[in-house]
Amino acid sequence: MKKLLLLPAAALLLSSCTVMDVVGPHANGEIMALAKQASADWVFGDPSREQWHEMRKKQSEELKNEARRLCGLDAQGETPASCDVGYGDTDLPATGNADALLEHTVTAADKVPRESVDLIVAQAIDALALSPVDLESVSGAVTNPADIEAARDMLARENAAYYGLGVALAYAGPELRTRIGAVREASQERSAALARLVGPADGAADEALVPAAGYDFAEGYTEPANAEEAAQLVKTMLSDLIKQWRYTAAHAESTTWRENAIRLAAHAQRT
């Protein structure tokens, strides 16, 4: 005869909790660690830094929502009770530092679910882009084959954008000409940084590092014929370039390239 499992009286008082509250899905620890730091930066950070302050508040909520999403829904369509997105009793000090966030993100990207990497990388890019981005920090050889291909692809895109901006320059008014000049200079800075990362080890010439002699406008782009069309071309090219940088950073394979790509993406977004 099987014996019944006798529970102590204290356990019976917890009858309102189901077994799924204990063994159900739990909030991802890495996601919650990032959320807790974001919340600390918001709650304990310098409120006079309004952009940073409000951004970290928004990011903490985005991360908590991501943790809930990863937990899924129960049969009633609700987040399981086991998916606790509270921060606990221990407070973290505010960092107020985008570089610290970048360091945490580069490490966490190898630990969070692959589907969450886009979010945490995007947050690091947005944080860095609040201030001027120093590309002198972009360093280290890219050795992963997929990362090398991605870096060379972005170099080719920067070269093509530089050319397209030059075409728009011919039709631009004074204000747009100033804007294009600044953007082209920034593009050259990123191209130089990329060339350092993927340049040939033996110093030999590499056609991938040099802009092509000419470019054709791809589908979706129109060669301008007046100032209005020139402004639209610049807007479209820059938007597409930033999107591609953000995608590239989120899909980096190695930590070295991920950190560099995030910095380069923030530099492009800042510009």
VOSE-725891 format. One record per residue (C-alpha): residue number from 1; residue in one letter; x, y, z. Coordinates in pm, 1 decimal, always signed. Example, Ala and Ser with C-alpha at 12.3 -4.5 7.8 and 13.67 -1.06 7.14 Angstrom:
REM residues 2
- resi  resn  x  y  z
- 1  A  +1230.0  -450.0  +780.0
- 2  S  +1367.0  -106.0  +714.0
//
This chain:
REM residues 271
- resi  resn  x  y  z
- 1  M  +0.0  +0.0  +0.0
- 2  K  +131.8  +342.9  -93.5
- 3  K  +174.9  +588.9  +190.5
- 4  L  +31.6  +935.0  +169.2
- 5  L  +276.1  +1222.4  +187.1
- 6  L  +190.2  +1421.5  +499.1
- 7  L  +252.5  +1796.2  +478.7
- 8  P  +321.3  +2009.1  +785.8
- 9  A  +56.7  +2256.9  +887.0
- 10  A  +267.1  +2551.6  +768.8
- 11  A  +274.2  +2409.1  +420.2
- 12  L  -102.7  +2377.5  +418.2
- 13  L  -128.8  +2750.9  +475.5
- 14  L  +38.2  +2801.3  +137.7
- 15  S  -238.7  +2620.2  -48.1
- 16  S  -314.2  +2937.1  -242.6
- 17  C  +16.4  +2885.1  -427.4
- 18  T  +12.1  +2619.2  -693.7
- 19  V  +304.8  +2394.1  -779.3
- 20  M  +347.2  +2597.1  -1101.8
- 21  D  +423.5  +2904.3  -889.8
- 22  V  +736.0  +2722.6  -776.5
- 23  V  +843.1  +2517.9  -1077.0
- 24  G  +708.0  +2740.9  -1351.5
- 25  P  +922.9  +2964.9  -1575.0
- 26  H  +1141.9  +3219.3  -1400.5
- 27  A  +1265.5  +3557.1  -1521.3
- 28  N  +1598.8  +3534.3  -1702.3
- 29  G  +1875.0  +3627.4  -1459.1
- 30  E  +2093.0  +3814.9  -1707.9
- 31  I  +1801.9  +4019.4  -1838.5
- 32  M  +1695.9  +4106.1  -1484.5
- 33  A  +2050.8  +4204.2  -1385.1
- 34  L  +2055.4  +4454.5  -1672.1
- 35  A  +1706.2  +4574.6  -1577.5
- 36  K  +1809.4  +4624.1  -1215.6
- 37  Q  +2111.4  +4831.6  -1314.7
- 38  A  +1899.1  +5039.5  -1551.5
- 39  S  +1652.5  +5102.2  -1269.4
- 40  A  +1936.7  +5199.6  -1034.4
- 41  D  +2069.8  +5445.6  -1291.0
- 42  W  +1724.0  +5597.4  -1309.9
- 43  V  +1635.7  +5602.9  -938.1
- 44  F  +1975.4  +5695.3  -795.2
- 45  G  +2130.7  +5874.9  -1092.8
- 46  D  +2170.1  +6246.6  -1145.6
- 47  P  +1823.8  +6378.4  -1245.7
- 48  S  +1985.7  +6680.6  -1410.7
- 49  R  +2105.4  +6446.0  -1684.9
- 50  E  +1753.1  +6436.6  -1819.2
- 51  Q  +1811.4  +6237.7  -2137.8
- 52  W  +2014.5  +5967.6  -1960.6
- 53  H  +1773.0  +5963.8  -1666.7
- 54  E  +1461.5  +5911.4  -1878.0
- 55  M  +1632.9  +5668.8  -2115.3
- 56  R  +1740.1  +5439.0  -1830.0
- 57  K  +1387.4  +5443.5  -1687.8
- 58  K  +1250.4  +5338.1  -2026.8
- 59  Q  +1519.1  +5072.2  -2067.9
- 60  S  +1447.4  +4918.1  -1727.7
- 61  E  +1083.1  +4871.3  -1826.9
- 62  E  +1179.2  +4731.9  -2168.4
- 63  L  +1401.4  +4472.2  -2000.4
- 64  K  +1132.6  +4372.7  -1749.6
- 65  N  +887.0  +4332.3  -2035.2
- 66  E  +1143.6  +4119.9  -2218.7
- 67  A  +1180.9  +3898.4  -1911.6
- 68  R  +803.2  +3856.3  -1899.5
- 69  R  +791.4  +3778.6  -2271.4
- 70  L  +1054.1  +3508.4  -2232.2
- 71  C  +849.8  +3349.8  -1951.7
- 72  G  +551.7  +3315.1  -2182.5
- 73  L  +185.9  +3295.1  -2080.1
- 74  D  -9.3  +3045.5  -1875.1
- 75  A  -336.8  +2879.8  -1975.3
- 76  Q  -524.7  +3194.9  -1873.5
- 77  G  -310.0  +3414.1  -2096.3
- 78  E  -129.9  +3569.8  -1800.8
- 79  T  +238.4  +3587.4  -1707.7
- 80  P  +304.5  +3292.3  -1471.0
- 81  A  +329.0  +3384.1  -1102.5
- 82  S  +672.7  +3220.7  -1093.0
- 83  C  +803.6  +3486.0  -1334.5
- 84  D  +905.9  +3740.8  -1072.5
- 85  V  +1045.9  +4060.3  -1223.9
- 86  G  +1103.5  +4233.9  -890.0
- 87  Y  +1449.2  +4367.1  -809.1
- 88  G  +1478.1  +4224.9  -457.5
- 89  D  +1597.8  +4410.5  -149.1
- 90  T  +1955.3  +4491.2  -256.5
- 91  D  +2006.5  +4827.6  -421.6
- 92  L  +2273.2  +4880.0  -686.6
- 93  P  +2469.5  +5203.8  -714.2
- 94  A  +2398.7  +5416.5  -1019.5
- 95  T  +2673.2  +5400.8  -1279.3
- 96  G  +2563.7  +5689.2  -1500.5
- 97  N  +2817.6  +5558.1  -1743.6
- 98  A  +2748.2  +5441.4  -2098.7
- 99  D  +3089.2  +5272.4  -2117.6
- 100  A  +2999.3  +5057.4  -1815.7
- 101  L  +2671.2  +4965.3  -1983.8
- 102  L  +2863.2  +4874.0  -2298.9
- 103  E  +3093.3  +4644.8  -2099.5
- 104  H  +2798.2  +4471.1  -1933.5
- 105  T  +2617.3  +4435.9  -2265.2
- 106  V  +2913.1  +4281.7  -2447.9
- 107  T  +2940.3  +4016.5  -2176.6
- 108  A  +2566.3  +3959.1  -2134.6
- 109  A  +2507.9  +3911.3  -2508.5
- 110  D  +2670.6  +3567.3  -2485.8
- 111  K  +2445.8  +3469.2  -2194.9
- 112  V  +2097.9  +3599.5  -2272.0
- 113  P  +1867.8  +3415.8  -2515.8
- 114  R  +1964.7  +3488.0  -2875.1
- 115  E  +1626.7  +3651.4  -2934.8
- 116  S  +1703.4  +3911.2  -2663.9
- 117  V  +2039.6  +4024.8  -2801.0
- 118  D  +1887.1  +4282.2  -3038.1
- 119  L  +1724.8  +4460.8  -2743.8
- 120  I  +2025.2  +4482.0  -2512.9
- 121  V  +2260.6  +4583.3  -2794.6
- 122  A  +2015.9  +4851.0  -2911.6
- 123  Q  +2004.8  +4990.3  -2557.3
- 124  A  +2384.6  +5011.8  -2540.0
- 125  I  +2394.3  +5190.5  -2877.2
- 126  D  +2131.0  +5441.5  -2765.7
- 127  A  +2320.8  +5507.1  -2442.3
- 128  L  +2653.6  +5566.7  -2614.5
- 129  A  +2492.9  +5788.1  -2879.1
- 130  L  +2387.2  +6041.8  -2614.8
- 131  S  +2747.3  +6170.4  -2609.8
- 132  P  +3024.6  +6206.2  -2870.0
- 133  V  +3173.9  +5865.0  -2950.2
- 134  D  +3553.2  +5837.2  -2954.4
- 135  L  +3653.8  +5591.9  -3227.7
- 136  E  +4009.4  +5572.5  -3091.9
- 137  S  +3865.0  +5303.0  -2864.6
- 138  V  +3783.5  +5089.2  -3169.0
- 139  S  +4072.3  +4843.7  -3175.1
- 140  G  +4167.6  +4476.5  -3187.9
- 141  A  +4188.4  +4249.0  -3487.7
- 142  V  +3868.9  +4089.3  -3613.9
- 143  T  +3945.6  +3718.6  -3657.4
- 144  N  +3606.3  +3546.2  -3667.8
- 145  P  +3525.8  +3478.1  -4037.8
- 146  A  +3163.2  +3590.2  -4006.1
- 147  D  +3269.5  +3907.6  -3824.5
- 148  I  +3534.9  +3983.0  -4086.4
- 149  E  +3271.2  +3954.3  -4356.9
- 150  A  +3034.8  +4179.0  -4160.7
- 151  A  +3305.8  +4441.5  -4102.6
- 152  R  +3400.5  +4443.8  -4470.7
- 153  D  +3035.2  +4471.6  -4568.1
- 154  M  +2994.0  +4775.0  -4343.3
- 155  L  +3310.3  +4929.4  -4487.7
- 156  A  +3164.2  +4887.4  -4835.9
- 157  R  +2838.0  +5044.9  -4717.4
- 158  E  +3022.1  +5340.9  -4565.6
- 159  N  +3211.8  +5392.8  -4891.1
- 160  A  +2889.4  +5379.2  -5092.4
- 161  A  +2718.7  +5622.8  -4853.3
- 162  Y  +3011.7  +5862.0  -4884.4
- 163  Y  +2972.5  +5855.6  -5262.0
- 164  G  +2594.4  +5904.4  -5244.0
- 165  L  +2635.6  +6198.4  -5007.9
- 166  G  +2873.2  +6351.9  -5260.2
- 167  V  +2604.5  +6325.6  -5527.9
- 168  A  +2352.0  +6491.4  -5296.2
- 169  L  +2603.5  +6765.6  -5221.4
- 170  A  +2584.4  +6888.4  -5580.4
- 171  Y  +2214.6  +6976.4  -5538.0
- 172  A  +2211.9  +7082.9  -5172.7
- 173  G  +2142.3  +7427.8  -5033.6
- 174  P  +2380.4  +7595.5  -4786.0
- 175  E  +2235.4  +7434.5  -4470.6
- 176  L  +2227.4  +7084.7  -4618.0
- 177  R  +2577.9  +7126.4  -4757.6
- 178  T  +2706.9  +7191.4  -4406.4
- 179  R  +2518.9  +6887.8  -4279.3
- 180  I  +2651.8  +6664.8  -4558.7
- 181  G  +3005.2  +6782.2  -4492.4
- 182  A  +2983.1  +6678.4  -4125.7
- 183  V  +2822.6  +6345.4  -4211.6
- 184  R  +3084.2  +6262.8  -4477.1
- 185  E  +3362.6  +6342.9  -4233.7
- 186  A  +3205.3  +6112.0  -3974.7
- 187  S  +3168.3  +5837.4  -4235.9
- 188  Q  +3537.7  +5866.4  -4318.2
- 189  E  +3620.5  +5830.1  -3949.1
- 190  R  +3424.5  +5504.8  -3933.5
- 191  S  +3582.6  +5381.0  -4256.0
- 192  A  +3929.7  +5447.4  -4114.9
- 193  A  +3839.3  +5258.0  -3797.0
- 194  L  +3706.1  +4964.2  -3999.4
- 195  A  +4018.1  +4960.0  -4215.7
- 196  R  +4226.8  +4924.0  -3899.0
- 197  L  +4019.3  +4623.1  -3796.4
- 198  V  +4014.9  +4433.8  -4125.4
- 199  G  +4325.2  +4559.7  -4304.9
- 200  P  +4566.9  +4298.4  -4446.5
- 201  A  +4816.5  +4177.7  -4188.8
- 202  D  +5102.2  +4192.9  -4439.5
- 203  G  +5029.1  +4551.8  -4538.5
- 204  A  +4948.4  +4456.0  -4898.1
- 205  A  +4693.8  +4656.0  -5093.2
- 206  D  +4337.2  +4537.9  -5047.8
- 207  E  +4067.1  +4654.5  -5286.3
- 208  A  +3803.4  +4596.6  -5018.7
- 209  L  +3949.8  +4887.7  -4822.0
- 210  V  +3928.1  +5132.6  -5111.4
- 211  P  +3605.9  +5293.3  -5242.0
- 212  A  +3496.8  +5183.7  -5588.5
- 213  A  +3546.5  +5418.2  -5882.0
- 214  G  +3170.3  +5462.4  -5920.5
- 215  Y  +2839.0  +5340.4  -5786.0
- 216  D  +2490.5  +5279.6  -5925.0
- 217  F  +2185.8  +5375.7  -5721.8
- 218  A  +2014.6  +5065.4  -5586.8
- 219  E  +1639.1  +5010.5  -5589.3
- 220  G  +1473.0  +5242.7  -5342.2
- 221  Y  +1720.1  +5523.6  -5402.9
- 222  T  +1678.4  +5798.3  -5662.5
- 223  E  +1953.3  +6022.5  -5793.6
- 224  P  +1849.1  +6376.0  -5696.2
- 225  A  +1767.3  +6648.4  -5940.9
- 226  N  +1698.1  +6931.3  -5693.8
- 227  A  +1754.1  +7038.6  -5333.4
- 228  E  +1440.6  +6866.5  -5201.1
- 229  E  +1534.9  +6533.1  -5355.7
- 230  A  +1890.7  +6573.1  -5228.0
- 231  A  +1761.1  +6619.3  -4872.3
- 232  Q  +1541.5  +6308.5  -4906.0
- 233  L  +1833.8  +6103.9  -5038.6
- 234  V  +2052.2  +6204.1  -4744.3
- 235  K  +1775.2  +6119.3  -4497.5
- 236  T  +1712.0  +5776.9  -4654.8
- 237  M  +2078.2  +5682.5  -4683.4
- 238  L  +2156.6  +5774.5  -4324.2
- 239  S  +1849.1  +5596.2  -4189.2
- 240  D  +1936.6  +5278.0  -4378.2
- 241  L  +2302.0  +5297.8  -4273.2
- 242  I  +2212.0  +5331.1  -3904.3
- 243  K  +1968.9  +5037.6  -3926.6
- 244  Q  +2239.3  +4823.8  -4085.0
- 245  W  +2491.4  +4919.0  -3817.3
- 246  R  +2246.5  +4827.4  -3541.0
- 247  Y  +2175.0  +4493.9  -3709.7
- 248  T  +2545.9  +4424.1  -3755.1
- 249  A  +2624.3  +4498.9  -3389.9
- 250  A  +2345.5  +4271.4  -3268.2
- 251  H  +2465.2  +3982.9  -3485.2
- 252  A  +2834.2  +3999.0  -3397.3
- 253  E  +2989.8  +3662.0  -3320.1
- 254  S  +3289.7  +3767.9  -3108.9
- 255  T  +3303.5  +4001.2  -2809.6
- 256  T  +3577.0  +4214.1  -2970.5
- 257  W  +3376.8  +4283.7  -3285.1
- 258  R  +3054.6  +4324.9  -3085.7
- 259  E  +3207.6  +4602.2  -2873.3
- 260  N  +3358.7  +4774.0  -3176.1
- 261  A  +3039.6  +4744.0  -3380.8
- 262  I  +2832.2  +4892.1  -3097.8
- 263  R  +3068.3  +5190.1  -3078.2
- 264  L  +3058.7  +5236.9  -3454.8
- 265  A  +2679.4  +5207.2  -3460.2
- 266  A  +2651.3  +5469.7  -3186.2
- 267  H  +2889.2  +5695.8  -3376.9
- 268  A  +2672.1  +5667.4  -3689.0
- 269  Q  +2354.0  +5726.4  -3489.9
- 270  R  +2502.8  +6025.1  -3310.1
- 271  T  +2599.2  +6181.4  -3641.5
//
